[in-house]
Amino acid sequence: MSFLIAGASVAGTRTAIALRQRGFAGHIALLESEEHWPYDKPPLSKDLLAEGPDPDVPRLLTPELAAELDLDVRLGVRATGLDPARRVLVTHTGEQFSYERLVIATGAHARALPIPSGLAGVHTLRTLDDATALREALAGRPRVAVVGAGFIGAEFASAARGRGLDVTLIEALEIPMSHIFGDEVGREISSIHALNGAGLVTGARVERFLGSEQVEGVFLADGTEVPADLVVVGVGAIPNTQWLAGSGLPIDGGVHCSDRFEVEGFPSIFAIGDLALRRHPLLGDTARIEHWTNAGEQADAVAAIVTGAEPPTAQLPYVWSDQYGSRIQIVGRPSLGELSHREGSIAEGRFRAVYTDADRKPIAQVSVNDARVVAAFRKNHRRGGSLEDLVGEQTPAR
């Protein structure tokens, strides 16, 4: 059997490695649109932007490991079309790759603002090339504006403040991250910016960028001008499914797939990672989950399924974000529950919020600078424990 994997970020690369680790002996081809050997992405918005010597970029796969695992790796190859009836993938050069099984792991790209750009100094942050360009730009000590106060925007703001730069975040929501955490916790989490000297403008709509060739600022719909020599746009991501148009695959909002990651109607094709739209077995919710840990877990599950092994037990979604020397950790999906307990504060350096379902069972948690409560939450969830078991006799938020 031959396996073709489109996309060599964490989901695609780990699928290839996991297949070999589980004894798959057939041909494995791994296609990647970037020219770089597969690399780890979390450091792009963290270590790679920090001041100091150029850091090493952690590699997910090296030429030596690829040779050892007998992986056919093709870099700089972009998928442009798919004919599932013939089981053929077409690339931007016109080359065709046949397959018996296909894994779609082409991820997502940074969402652009619906306004003209084209100015020097306006960036997104999604790839190694993006991070390298931003590292060079930061060395010039620019005034920085960040459009979007989600995790990518917040981590970039943190890196810029770490260099002592003037930073202003511009957020469309009245309370950053409120769609994830709710208003109360969103307000608490976003207080980290003011505590670390970054400006924050909320409820703001960007109307245009200022400047003729080089960006000079951001003009908001209410007439406010935010001066900036460097602008980073971090307003979410769009799944890379454009190359699948005309293939017949269900790609509305992502690639629709089953609990076993098989694309609906196409059992020889799997979808994993940022673009996989799937019902999560522990959440009962259908969504794309754009988390590093999720991509790795799905990769191992697909490798187990195709080699006839039992897939690993599903885990709650988990994501972390390093900001201003603090680590924010989220387990589960807070937006699916009700805030039932909170303790501490960002200013104190420790914070926790627990969300429960209709039966007051803990289903999600956000915490800051406390790995202990992350482990406690996971243990509590596995055994179906109560909120009281988790937080003891402390007074709940509701």
DOKE-565476 format. One line per field, with one value per residue (C-alpha): residue number from 1; residue in one letter; chain; x, y, z. Coordinates in Angstrom, 3 decimals. Example, Ala and Ser with C-alpha at 12.3 -4.5 7.8 and 13.67 -1.06 7.14 Angstrom:
n c(1	2)
res c(a	s)
chain c(A	A)
u c(12.300	13.670)
v c(-4.500	-1.060)
w c(7.800	7.140)
***
This chain:
n c(1	2	3	4	5	6	7	8	9	10	11	12	13	14	15	16	17	18	19	20	21	22	23	24	25	26	27	28	29	30	31	32	33	34	35	36	37	38	39	40	41	42	43	44	45	46	47	48	49	50	51	52	53	54	55	56	57	58	59	60	61	62	63	64	65	66	67	68	69	70	71	72	73	74	75	76	77	78	79	80	81	82	83	84	85	86	87	88	89	90	91	92	93	94	95	96	97	98	99	100	101	102	103	104	105	106	107	108	109	110	111	112	113	114	115	116	117	118	119	120	121	122	123	124	125	126	127	128	129	130	131	132	133	134	135	136	137	138	139	140	141	142	143	144	145	146	147	148	149	150	151	152	153	154	155	156	157	158	159	160	161	162	163	164	165	166	167	168	169	170	171	172	173	174	175	176	177	178	179	180	181	182	183	184	185	186	187	188	189	190	191	192	193	194	195	196	197	198	199	200	201	202	203	204	205	206	207	208	209	210	211	212	213	214	215	216	217	218	219	220	221	222	223	224	225	226	227	228	229	230	231	232	233	234	235	236	237	238	239	240	241	242	243	244	245	246	247	248	249	250	251	252	253	254	255	256	257	258	259	260	261	262	263	264	265	266	267	268	269	270	271	272	273	274	275	276	277	278	279	280	281	282	283	284	285	286	287	288	289	290	291	292	293	294	295	296	297	298	299	300	301	302	303	304	305	306	307	308	309	310	311	312	313	314	315	316	317	318	319	320	321	322	323	324	325	326	327	328	329	330	331	332	333	334	335	336	337	338	339	340	341	342	343	344	345	346	347	348	349	350	351	352	353	354	355	356	357	358	359	360	361	362	363	364	365	366	367	368	369	370	371	372	373	374	375	376	377	378	379	380	381	382	383	384	385	386	387	388	389	390	391	392	393	394	395	396	397	398)
res c(m	s	f	l	i	a	g	a	s	v	a	g	t	r	t	a	i	a	l	r	q	r	g	f	a	g	h	i	a	l	l	e	s	e	e	h	w	p	y	d	k	p	p	l	s	k	d	l	l	a	e	g	p	d	p	d	v	p	r	l	l	t	p	e	l	a	a	e	l	d	l	d	v	r	l	g	v	r	a	t	g	l	d	p	a	r	r	v	l	v	t	h	t	g	e	q	f	s	y	e	r	l	v	i	a	t	g	a	h	a	r	a	l	p	i	p	s	g	l	a	g	v	h	t	l	r	t	l	d	d	a	t	a	l	r	e	a	l	a	g	r	p	r	v	a	v	v	g	a	g	f	i	g	a	e	f	a	s	a	a	r	g	r	g	l	d	v	t	l	i	e	a	l	e	i	p	m	s	h	i	f	g	d	e	v	g	r	e	i	s	s	i	h	a	l	n	g	a	g	l	v	t	g	a	r	v	e	r	f	l	g	s	e	q	v	e	g	v	f	l	a	d	g	t	e	v	p	a	d	l	v	v	v	g	v	g	a	i	p	n	t	q	w	l	a	g	s	g	l	p	i	d	g	g	v	h	c	s	d	r	f	e	v	e	g	f	p	s	i	f	a	i	g	d	l	a	l	r	r	h	p	l	l	g	d	t	a	r	i	e	h	w	t	n	a	g	e	q	a	d	a	v	a	a	i	v	t	g	a	e	p	p	t	a	q	l	p	y	v	w	s	d	q	y	g	s	r	i	q	i	v	g	r	p	s	l	g	e	l	s	h	r	e	g	s	i	a	e	g	r	f	r	a	v	y	t	d	a	d	r	k	p	i	a	q	v	s	v	n	d	a	r	v	v	a	a	f	r	k	n	h	r	r	g	g	s	l	e	d	l	v	g	e	q	t	p	a	r)
chain c(A	A	A	A	A	A	A	A	A	A	A	A	A	A	A	A	A	A	A	A	A	A	A	A	A	A	A	A	A	A	A	A	A	A	A	A	A	A	A	A	A	A	A	A	A	A	A	A	A	A	A	A	A	A	A	A	A	A	A	A	A	A	A	A	A	A	A	A	A	A	A	A	A	A	A	A	A	A	A	A	A	A	A	A	A	A	A	A	A	A	A	A	A	A	A	A	A	A	A	A	A	A	A	A	A	A	A	A	A	A	A	A	A	A	A	A	A	A	A	A	A	A	A	A	A	A	A	A	A	A	A	A	A	A	A	A	A	A	A	A	A	A	A	A	A	A	A	A	A	A	A	A	A	A	A	A	A	A	A	A	A	A	A	A	A	A	A	A	A	A	A	A	A	A	A	A	A	A	A	A	A	A	A	A	A	A	A	A	A	A	A	A	A	A	A	A	A	A	A	A	A	A	A	A	A	A	A	A	A	A	A	A	A	A	A	A	A	A	A	A	A	A	A	A	A	A	A	A	A	A	A	A	A	A	A	A	A	A	A	A	A	A	A	A	A	A	A	A	A	A	A	A	A	A	A	A	A	A	A	A	A	A	A	A	A	A	A	A	A	A	A	A	A	A	A	A	A	A	A	A	A	A	A	A	A	A	A	A	A	A	A	A	A	A	A	A	A	A	A	A	A	A	A	A	A	A	A	A	A	A	A	A	A	A	A	A	A	A	A	A	A	A	A	A	A	A	A	A	A	A	A	A	A	A	A	A	A	A	A	A	A	A	A	A	A	A	A	A	A	A	A	A	A	A	A	A	A	A	A	A	A	A	A	A	A	A	A	A	A	A	A	A	A	A	A	A	A	A	A	A	A	A	A	A	A	A	A	A	A	A	A	A	A	A	A	A	A	A)
u c(0.000	1.201	0.576	0.621	0.648	-0.099	1.407	4.479	3.754	3.238	0.142	1.570	5.100	3.967	1.649	4.588	6.740	3.919	3.165	6.744	6.786	3.648	5.196	3.830	6.297	4.739	5.812	5.250	5.536	5.393	4.696	5.423	4.799	7.574	11.221	12.237	12.537	9.554	9.877	8.019	5.751	5.180	8.639	7.800	5.804	7.983	11.704	12.388	11.246	13.141	16.179	19.576	21.461	19.512	17.890	17.886	14.574	13.389	13.007	10.222	12.111	15.690	17.180	18.910	15.712	13.807	16.427	16.350	12.558	12.574	10.325	10.047	10.042	9.332	9.893	8.624	5.756	2.318	-0.848	-3.202	-5.794	-7.169	-8.938	-10.238	-11.776	-8.328	-6.603	-4.263	-2.986	-1.756	0.931	1.726	4.314	1.779	3.363	0.909	1.193	-0.904	-1.884	-3.824	-4.330	-4.133	-3.758	-4.765	-2.752	-2.283	-3.202	-4.334	-3.054	-3.273	-6.502	-6.072	-7.984	-10.604	-8.699	-5.956	-2.418	0.682	2.677	6.091	5.971	2.602	3.079	1.339	2.891	2.328	5.541	9.275	9.800	7.226	9.006	12.433	11.217	9.649	12.786	14.775	12.145	12.082	15.838	15.140	13.198	9.953	6.721	4.471	0.749	-0.832	-4.247	-5.953	-5.487	-5.807	-2.932	-0.754	-1.223	-0.682	2.483	3.921	3.070	4.832	7.962	7.990	7.539	10.363	12.566	11.334	9.308	6.134	3.232	-0.477	-2.920	-6.075	-8.982	-12.419	-14.117	-14.990	-13.300	-10.450	-10.953	-14.508	-15.766	-13.528	-13.571	-16.643	-16.524	-15.330	-12.354	-11.585	-11.244	-8.941	-6.701	-6.357	-5.316	-1.865	-1.179	-1.660	0.291	3.230	3.071	1.286	-1.590	-4.920	-7.686	-10.890	-14.132	-12.068	-12.427	-9.428	-10.407	-7.064	-3.310	-1.532	1.485	2.349	5.030	6.028	3.290	3.082	0.081	-3.392	-6.517	-9.579	-13.238	-13.793	-11.071	-8.325	-4.837	-2.401	1.181	3.241	6.294	5.487	2.016	1.293	-2.139	-3.293	-7.009	-7.311	-6.664	-8.406	-8.106	-6.018	-8.754	-8.705	-6.740	-9.586	-12.180	-13.777	-12.667	-16.081	-14.744	-16.867	-14.777	-17.225	-15.441	-12.811	-12.606	-15.505	-14.427	-15.695	-14.647	-11.978	-10.735	-12.031	-13.302	-17.061	-17.785	-14.107	-12.884	-9.386	-8.767	-8.084	-8.064	-6.214	-4.860	-6.030	-8.352	-10.129	-13.769	-14.795	-17.074	-14.859	-15.731	-15.379	-17.005	-19.908	-19.073	-18.110	-15.281	-11.785	-9.254	-6.132	-3.876	-0.375	-1.231	-4.381	-2.413	0.010	-2.749	-4.689	-1.592	-0.973	-4.662	-4.665	-1.471	-3.068	-6.297	-4.616	-2.265	-5.134	-4.239	-6.496	-6.380	-5.138	-7.807	-9.174	-7.980	-9.580	-8.208	-5.218	-3.390	-0.890	0.311	3.443	2.940	5.137	6.790	3.482	2.072	-1.644	-3.018	-6.460	-7.935	-11.276	-13.472	-14.544	-17.102	-19.114	-19.566	-20.506	-17.976	-18.457	-15.257	-12.409	-9.490	-6.435	-5.682	-3.219	-1.783	-1.104	0.679	-1.696	-5.181	-7.682	-11.191	-13.259	-16.228	-18.960	-21.738	-25.446	-24.779	-22.048	-19.345	-16.044	-15.529	-12.931	-10.329	-8.046	-5.116	-2.071	1.324	0.112	0.848	-0.413	-4.036	-3.811	-2.883	-5.594	-8.244	-7.318	-7.442	-10.807	-12.258	-11.088	-12.910	-15.986	-15.388	-17.408	-16.544	-16.288	-13.791	-11.701	-11.676	-12.395	-14.365	-13.440	-16.312	-17.552	-17.959	-21.659)
v c(0.000	3.515	6.493	10.089	12.871	16.420	18.859	18.410	20.478	18.668	16.704	15.397	14.746	12.939	10.773	9.619	8.915	7.173	4.928	3.679	3.296	1.151	-1.102	0.256	-0.881	0.578	3.645	6.979	10.259	13.529	16.746	20.180	23.547	25.298	24.902	24.243	20.846	20.398	22.508	23.071	26.131	27.155	28.822	31.100	33.476	32.950	32.051	33.062	36.638	37.144	39.382	37.689	35.215	33.518	30.455	27.027	26.154	22.755	20.365	17.806	15.888	15.969	14.474	11.870	10.790	10.765	8.419	6.213	5.920	5.591	8.616	10.193	13.889	16.507	20.122	23.172	21.136	22.725	20.686	22.369	19.724	16.316	13.665	11.154	8.922	8.332	8.706	11.358	14.567	17.326	19.870	23.415	22.069	19.752	16.671	13.975	11.752	8.609	7.076	4.268	6.215	9.996	12.156	15.786	17.843	21.124	23.168	26.775	30.190	33.552	35.443	38.847	42.003	43.014	46.206	47.029	46.530	46.287	48.489	47.513	46.786	44.957	41.310	38.117	35.363	31.803	30.426	30.336	32.936	35.181	34.859	35.471	38.661	39.868	39.121	41.292	44.051	44.078	44.687	48.140	49.035	50.073	51.278	48.214	47.776	44.346	43.823	41.047	40.194	36.425	34.105	34.923	38.664	38.490	36.394	38.756	41.751	39.997	39.444	43.086	44.352	42.044	44.130	47.318	48.459	50.565	48.193	48.751	45.889	46.601	44.229	44.108	42.583	44.765	42.163	40.148	36.358	36.716	34.339	31.678	32.509	34.680	38.328	37.889	35.660	37.355	40.646	39.044	37.286	40.381	42.486	40.952	43.502	46.623	45.043	44.679	48.118	47.354	49.513	47.855	49.348	47.268	47.391	48.744	48.249	48.839	51.011	51.394	51.486	54.825	55.516	55.544	52.853	52.071	51.664	54.618	53.661	52.167	54.263	53.065	53.521	55.951	58.245	57.097	56.844	54.352	55.237	52.235	51.378	47.663	46.077	42.424	41.143	38.205	37.770	34.030	31.432	29.979	26.252	25.457	23.740	25.916	23.262	20.806	22.898	20.736	17.490	16.695	16.524	18.226	21.331	23.889	25.485	22.764	19.163	17.224	13.888	11.087	10.123	7.978	10.971	9.511	12.236	11.871	9.837	9.113	6.267	6.188	9.833	11.118	14.727	15.822	18.933	22.507	21.870	18.754	19.478	16.662	15.815	15.526	12.304	13.910	17.245	16.273	19.380	19.563	22.003	22.520	22.441	24.435	23.145	21.699	18.845	18.010	17.612	15.164	13.116	12.861	11.810	8.896	7.929	7.726	5.659	3.270	2.985	2.158	-0.389	-2.159	-1.084	0.416	4.229	6.039	7.242	10.624	13.559	16.889	19.713	21.394	24.572	26.821	30.369	32.025	35.744	38.186	35.386	33.733	30.484	30.326	26.784	25.739	22.262	21.546	24.146	26.872	28.231	24.999	25.423	27.900	29.664	28.110	28.838	31.327	32.078	34.326	36.988	37.840	40.577	38.009	35.741	32.794	32.381	29.608	29.465	26.273	25.759	23.156	21.503	21.463	18.840	20.979	18.590	20.326	20.254	22.999	25.027	27.966	28.514	30.744	29.694	26.534	23.184	21.440	22.436	21.285	17.785	17.891	18.887	16.099	13.520	14.847	14.756	11.196	9.902	12.090	14.015	16.963	20.642	20.242	17.414	19.642	22.896	21.733	24.035	27.263	29.546	29.093	32.027	31.395)
w c(0.000	-0.760	1.480	0.289	2.886	1.731	4.209	6.428	9.483	12.785	11.669	8.408	9.628	12.753	10.677	8.561	11.603	13.473	10.491	10.489	14.274	14.009	11.393	8.122	5.446	2.293	0.357	2.131	0.231	2.128	0.170	1.640	-0.009	1.954	1.023	4.643	6.220	8.579	11.711	14.955	14.927	18.590	18.826	15.866	18.067	21.129	21.136	17.544	18.211	21.468	21.603	21.556	19.362	16.586	18.159	16.558	14.954	16.251	13.326	13.134	10.480	9.181	6.008	8.169	9.913	6.623	5.160	8.241	8.021	4.215	3.685	0.239	1.181	-1.501	-0.438	-2.322	-3.759	-3.509	-4.022	-6.504	-7.312	-6.425	-8.495	-5.936	-8.619	-10.135	-6.754	-8.096	-6.517	-8.829	-7.884	-9.009	-11.465	-13.093	-11.549	-10.507	-7.435	-7.202	-3.888	-2.269	0.963	1.274	4.372	3.935	6.417	4.570	7.632	7.463	6.439	8.157	7.610	5.988	6.843	4.257	3.433	0.917	2.181	0.032	2.407	3.696	7.395	7.430	8.404	9.402	11.525	10.415	8.887	9.526	6.807	8.519	11.858	10.328	8.641	11.884	13.894	11.496	11.635	15.438	15.515	14.046	17.216	15.509	17.058	16.953	16.368	16.639	15.052	16.992	20.669	20.349	21.178	18.163	18.584	22.327	22.003	19.416	21.633	24.496	22.394	21.275	24.840	25.878	23.611	25.280	22.265	22.271	21.544	20.994	20.472	18.475	19.091	17.431	20.477	23.448	25.662	24.116	24.043	25.402	22.699	24.253	27.980	28.467	29.522	33.101	32.396	29.083	30.955	33.527	30.999	28.800	31.801	31.279	28.538	30.663	33.512	31.142	29.562	26.297	25.100	24.305	22.174	22.145	20.193	17.308	13.573	11.338	8.382	6.646	7.064	6.996	4.798	1.103	0.759	4.370	6.962	9.340	11.410	11.643	11.119	13.032	12.109	14.988	13.657	16.046	14.571	16.077	15.020	13.946	11.860	12.113	12.038	12.713	11.709	13.828	13.179	12.825	10.158	7.108	6.325	3.238	1.254	-1.868	-3.760	-3.166	-5.016	-7.683	-6.050	-4.643	-1.084	1.608	2.364	3.740	6.723	6.720	5.531	7.029	8.442	10.675	14.185	12.486	10.437	7.157	4.830	4.482	1.345	0.684	2.949	1.402	2.376	5.883	7.140	10.260	11.940	11.598	8.653	9.962	10.818	13.119	16.006	19.077	20.962	24.421	23.650	21.410	19.398	15.733	15.150	13.789	16.634	15.769	18.550	18.302	20.674	18.730	15.485	17.078	18.702	15.461	13.549	15.912	15.801	11.989	12.015	14.498	12.496	9.173	10.746	12.503	16.029	18.663	18.436	21.547	23.952	22.928	25.011	25.790	23.639	25.250	24.298	25.994	25.402	26.784	27.370	29.319	31.271	32.202	30.855	30.112	29.794	28.583	28.856	27.180	25.490	27.978	25.498	25.868	29.636	32.337	34.550	37.984	39.874	39.731	41.984	41.949	39.374	36.642	38.865	41.609	39.132	39.631	38.208	37.564	36.132	35.903	33.599	34.158	32.172	33.029	35.728	37.328	36.133	35.252	31.476	30.901	32.735	32.075	34.398	34.604	35.997	37.698	36.041	39.187	38.594	34.962	36.100	38.774	36.256	33.848	36.643	37.819	34.311	33.628	36.687	36.222	39.435	40.705	40.937	44.702	44.270	42.049	43.978	47.513	49.735	47.913	47.031	43.423	41.061	40.553)
***
